[in-house]
Amino acid sequence: MEIVTGGGLRIDYTITHEGKANIRQPGGNCVYAAVGAKLWGAAVGIWARKGENYRNEWLDTLTQTGIHTEGVVTIPGSHDHRTFFAYTQDGRRDDLNPAAHFARINQPLPPDLADYVDSTPGQDNPDAYETLGIRPADWPTAYDGVTAVHLAGHGLRSQLTIPPMLREKGVRIITIDPGERYMIPENEHYIRQIVQQADAFLPSEMEIRSLFGEETGYLQAAQVLCEWGAKLVVVKMGAKGVLVVEGNGRYTHLPAFHQPNHPCVIDITGAGDAFCGGFIVGLTHTNNPIQAAQMGLATASIIVEGYGTLYALSKPPHEVKQRLSYLQQKE
């Protein structure tokens, strides 16, 4: 195996920007990232925790697509895998108050969301792991010898402690997508530690705003992260593409494959994670951050054209390469 994507296994409840609700779908950021890597033919496995209530047939489906699941750790009891996201027409994403959002689209709140608060309790705690948060002791020996690991959005404790273990295991490339709840000014000390342990740090525009405020531009924010020790920062900006900022001062804006409000864009759930999956394959194979980002953009463009984690794998293998060629021609 070449690449591992570590993060969460989730049960998704989403409302698209067009007001369509998708209920109880298998999801999780490590799965979307793994699919993104798989589109490029990478040998990839997921690393996550699950409760006994998470349906094993969902994992069986992943295995049938060629994604390895030996890194999934089952912990005793029933645990909360729910994630709710509502996307609004102005491009915002809200993961709180599902009752209000279902009322907005004139649909009843699903009963299993009646007591839902959010999907990231404890994510900003530097001293304790989330119950479903992966930790160094969870690393499976089946994954020893992998070249690269992507840590999808996760708790602060996990992202502080896992990278040193991976380096001891000989992992050559580590990319980190930060957990959105811990990206706040009060956690600067910990964020400095995390960015220094990564070969690439991949925040979203929402996380940049949360950490630096609305008045700080993305380029300025990324440059500060580089001053804190990041080797490479890629700010994911949705339909506006990505901003690649290298530690040597070079920066490049790359446009998304689809223009804003393009009719082919059906559901943007998992697009950022799929970008990260394509990106880590590109960085591993080419050591070129610009080409890696273009591979991520090509990957994300396929994910958003359908529903669910596995939709993209129904595309022919040449599709993502054709989209990469198109993006390279636009450069």
ChimeraX attribute file (.defattr): number of C-alpha atoms within 10 A of each C-alpha:
attribute: neighborCount
match mode: 1-to-1
recipient: residues
	/A:1	16
	/A:2	17
	/A:3	27
	/A:4	30
	/A:5	30
	/A:6	30
	/A:7	26
	/A:8	25
	/A:9	27
	/A:10	22
	/A:11	19
	/A:12	20
	/A:13	21
	/A:14	24
	/A:15	24
	/A:16	19
	/A:17	20
	/A:18	12
	/A:19	18
	/A:20	16
	/A:21	16
	/A:22	15
	/A:23	13
	/A:24	15
	/A:25	17
	/A:26	20
	/A:27	23
	/A:28	25
	/A:29	30
	/A:30	30
	/A:31	31
	/A:32	30
	/A:33	35
	/A:34	31
	/A:35	34
	/A:36	37
	/A:37	30
	/A:38	25
	/A:39	25
	/A:40	18
	/A:41	12
	/A:42	20
	/A:43	17
	/A:44	26
	/A:45	32
	/A:46	29
	/A:47	27
	/A:48	26
	/A:49	23
	/A:50	25
	/A:51	18
	/A:52	12
	/A:53	14
	/A:54	19
	/A:55	12
	/A:56	10
	/A:57	9
	/A:58	12
	/A:59	18
	/A:60	13
	/A:61	12
	/A:62	19
	/A:63	14
	/A:64	9
	/A:65	13
	/A:66	15
	/A:67	23
	/A:68	22
	/A:69	18
	/A:70	17
	/A:71	20
	/A:72	21
	/A:73	17
	/A:74	14
	/A:75	14
	/A:76	10
	/A:77	9
	/A:78	11
	/A:79	15
	/A:80	15
	/A:81	20
	/A:82	22
	/A:83	23
	/A:84	23
	/A:85	21
	/A:86	23
	/A:87	21
	/A:88	15
	/A:89	12
	/A:90	8
	/A:91	11
	/A:92	10
	/A:93	17
	/A:94	13
	/A:95	17
	/A:96	16
	/A:97	16
	/A:98	24
	/A:99	15
	/A:100	12
	/A:101	23
	/A:102	19
	/A:103	11
	/A:104	11
	/A:105	13
	/A:106	10
	/A:107	13
	/A:108	12
	/A:109	14
	/A:110	13
	/A:111	8
	/A:112	9
	/A:113	15
	/A:114	11
	/A:115	8
	/A:116	16
	/A:117	15
	/A:118	14
	/A:119	16
	/A:120	20
	/A:121	12
	/A:122	18
	/A:123	21
	/A:124	21
	/A:125	16
	/A:126	17
	/A:127	11
	/A:128	14
	/A:129	19
	/A:130	19
	/A:131	14
	/A:132	22
	/A:133	24
	/A:134	26
	/A:135	20
	/A:136	14
	/A:137	8
	/A:138	15
	/A:139	21
	/A:140	13
	/A:141	9
	/A:142	13
	/A:143	20
	/A:144	14
	/A:145	14
	/A:146	20
	/A:147	17
	/A:148	22
	/A:149	27
	/A:150	28
	/A:151	30
	/A:152	27
	/A:153	25
	/A:154	28
	/A:155	28
	/A:156	28
	/A:157	21
	/A:158	24
	/A:159	30
	/A:160	18
	/A:161	16
	/A:162	19
	/A:163	23
	/A:164	13
	/A:165	14
	/A:166	19
	/A:167	13
	/A:168	8
	/A:169	15
	/A:170	13
	/A:171	19
	/A:172	14
	/A:173	21
	/A:174	23
	/A:175	26
	/A:176	26
	/A:177	26
	/A:178	23
	/A:179	21
	/A:180	21
	/A:181	19
	/A:182	24
	/A:183	22
	/A:184	17
	/A:185	12
	/A:186	10
	/A:187	15
	/A:188	15
	/A:189	10
	/A:190	16
	/A:191	22
	/A:192	16
	/A:193	16
	/A:194	22
	/A:195	25
	/A:196	18
	/A:197	22
	/A:198	23
	/A:199	18
	/A:200	27
	/A:201	27
	/A:202	30
	/A:203	22
	/A:204	21
	/A:205	18
	/A:206	17
	/A:207	21
	/A:208	21
	/A:209	17
	/A:210	16
	/A:211	21
	/A:212	18
	/A:213	14
	/A:214	11
	/A:215	7
	/A:216	13
	/A:217	14
	/A:218	21
	/A:219	18
	/A:220	12
	/A:221	19
	/A:222	28
	/A:223	22
	/A:224	14
	/A:225	22
	/A:226	22
	/A:227	12
	/A:228	17
	/A:229	18
	/A:230	24
	/A:231	19
	/A:232	26
	/A:233	29
	/A:234	28
	/A:235	24
	/A:236	28
	/A:237	17
	/A:238	19
	/A:239	18
	/A:240	15
	/A:241	20
	/A:242	24
	/A:243	23
	/A:244	22
	/A:245	29
	/A:246	20
	/A:247	16
	/A:248	10
	/A:249	9
	/A:250	10
	/A:251	18
	/A:252	15
	/A:253	17
	/A:254	19
	/A:255	19
	/A:256	21
	/A:257	22
	/A:258	20
	/A:259	13
	/A:260	13
	/A:261	13
	/A:262	10
	/A:263	9
	/A:264	13
	/A:265	18
	/A:266	17
	/A:267	21
	/A:268	22
	/A:269	27
	/A:270	24
	/A:271	26
	/A:272	27
	/A:273	31
	/A:274	32
	/A:275	29
	/A:276	38
	/A:277	37
	/A:278	29
	/A:279	32
	/A:280	32
	/A:281	29
	/A:282	22
	/A:283	22
	/A:284	19
	/A:285	11
	/A:286	12
	/A:287	13
	/A:288	12
	/A:289	22
	/A:290	24
	/A:291	18
	/A:292	24
	/A:293	28
	/A:294	28
	/A:295	31
	/A:296	31
	/A:297	31
	/A:298	29
	/A:299	34
	/A:300	31
	/A:301	24
	/A:302	25
	/A:303	29
	/A:304	22
	/A:305	17
	/A:306	17
	/A:307	17
	/A:308	19
	/A:309	24
	/A:310	20
	/A:311	14
	/A:312	24
	/A:313	15
	/A:314	9
	/A:315	12
	/A:316	10
	/A:317	13
	/A:318	10
	/A:319	13
	/A:320	24
	/A:321	16
	/A:322	12
	/A:323	19
	/A:324	21
	/A:325	13
	/A:326	14
	/A:327	19
	/A:328	14
	/A:329	8
	/A:330	10
	/A:331	11
